[in-house]
Amino acid sequence: MRQVGADGLEFVRALQAVVGSRAVGLREPVFGGNEKRYLQECIDTGYVSSTGPFVARFENDLADYAAAHNVIAVVNGTAALHLALVALGIKPGDEVIVPALTFVATANAVAMAGAVPHFVDVSWETWGISAEKLRSYLSELLQQRDGSFFNRKTGRPVTAVVPMHTLGFLADADGVAEVAKEFGLALVEDAAEALGSFVGGVHAGLAGQAGVFSFNGNKTITTGGGGAIITRDSSLAKRIRHLATTAKLPHRYEFEHDIVGYNYRMPNLNAALGVAQLEQLPAFLERQRTLHLIYAEALDSLEMGFSASERPGTVSNYWLQAFVLDSNCAESKNAIIETCLDNEIAVRPLWKPLNRLAAHHSSPSDDTPVADELYSRVICLPSSPKLAS
């Protein structure tokens, strides 16, 4: 083992007591339902692309679960974000407010739309954009001209905000939606990690005009690769669906396309996997909550920090379990991570704040002390439902 100090070694040993002696991944999928049966049905019928019946079934099942009026299944979460932004009229040269603490795909989707990500800090309470801080920041940053709001420093229009729900813990999307309305901003929720997370009985993704999910192999449910957009706005959903299918106009045989669209629709094979996974979602979520309690009992007594928990009034899916080191233990974070990896326990830090990345070094940014602090102190732990079964 690497030299991490007595406290660090105690942390690694306590973690090993939970995950066992075998090599363990960060978020391994569980296939214990009808996955093989539905995939075989796709193969037997020949419906393996985006025209098969499982696509609509997956969309309908997801709409029922999230109480969303409209669901459009697509190839991945990044494509979902890109489609939602384009459909809402985000244009090249616009600025879009993005939390500094998020996976890089959030900012990349903004750039794919030709817009510029503008980074803001997050709050300690939610790990997402703070509505109060955002209102104060935008009040100083923006000036209004001809009914639109512009960045005083860059001269570019600021047209949207993308709050993100970190690790399944819910940001204050409703509060951010109020701020967005004040400044005429579209709101797209990055709920890629938040399937199964609720606030006040309302599923994540419904606070603004649209929300997006990811169904990558490490998510709460997986379609292998895949994503979805949810919205209460039927006309917006119609536009998104049109854009996702190369903007092809209905015709018996002609190929007519009225605008530039994208080949983003989810294949039937992936949707079949998703239908089977959705059937098991309640059991997955129950195991994640059990695993959270197991980790809290094993690790919190070490007096090195605490297990991250849902805030009052919210229900987290606990997609990734996370441990927050005390500030006086933060210097051991990298050594603990490396020791875990040396012992085949897949842990990871939070993402490096996006305003620190070379890929987005030229993007405007507010100061981000909370994002920096969380990055320096949080360790994400193995989180497969298998660990609590």
Secondary structure, DSSP 8 states (H G I E B T S, - for coil): ----HHHHHHHHHHHHHHH-SS-B-SS-----SSHHHHHHHHHHHT--STTSHHHHHHHHHHHHHHT-SEEEEES-HHHHHHHHHHHTT--TT-EEEEESSS-HHHHHHHHHTT-EEEEE-B-TTTSSB-HHHHHHHHHHHEEEETTEEEETTT--BEEEE--B-GGG----HHHHHHHHHHTT-EEEEE-TT-TT-EETTEETT-SSSEEEEE--TTSSS--SS-EEEEES-HHHHHHHHHHHBTTB---SS---BSS---B-B--HHHHHHHHHHHHTHHHHHHHHHHHHHHHHHHHGGGSSEEE----TTEE---SS-EEEE-GGGGGGHHHHHHHHHHTTB--EE----GGGSGGGTTS-B---HHHHHHHHHEEE----GGGG-
